[in-house]
């Protein structure tokens, strides 16, 4: 089936659709050896598509995994410092996959991994406002005042930001557990929001993303998503699932 090249390149995780358009405008993409431009369609099953002279891999099996990321590992395919990466926790996966968004090394919890570039781009684009829910253990002098601040727009170094929802789960006087929901994927967003509200984050765990939750999956373990869960992610990302 023919599809626009922007969509094909995105689905392969090579670039976002906007970045793919720039590649096409720059003459970096060929179909059957001929340089093509924006708006060109191609059929992966029939045509030889190449970027900078390197052919795209054929349409292989799509992989969708959910990992309960442990503390200390990094969200990258390879780490120059020799730290464990999230791929070390899915050793039996033979396809090229990547993490959807990021959890910093000190954060834990739900992390999606896939080779579906279109879904990755949609889930991580701020315009789709995909919900991510975290449980956060914090310390601070005035927990109640800090929670109230978190309900407002706060000024961070990379611009104003606001949590969609904040729920006080437990308050032990100076120590508390919060449930924080955000719809952006900015680096260290939840930690920075808490810091701006006067709280020190001691532990941060992502519980849910796009309607999927960790459930009883143990730390360091992963599992394949069900077809129903993949459909849930597509709906959350505002996409029509390809067959």
Secondary structure, DSSP 8 states (H G I E B T S, - for coil): --EEHHHHHHHTTS--HHHHHHHHHTT-EEETTEE--TT-EE-TTT--EEETTEE--------EEEEEE-TT-BSSS--TT---BGGGG-TT--S--EESS---TT-EEEEEEES-HHHHHHHH-GGG---EEEEEEEE-S-HHHHHHHHTS-EEETTEEE--SEEEEEEE-SSEEEEEEEE----TTHHHHHHHHTT-EEEEEEEEEETTEE-TT--TT-EEE--HHHHHHHHHHTT-----
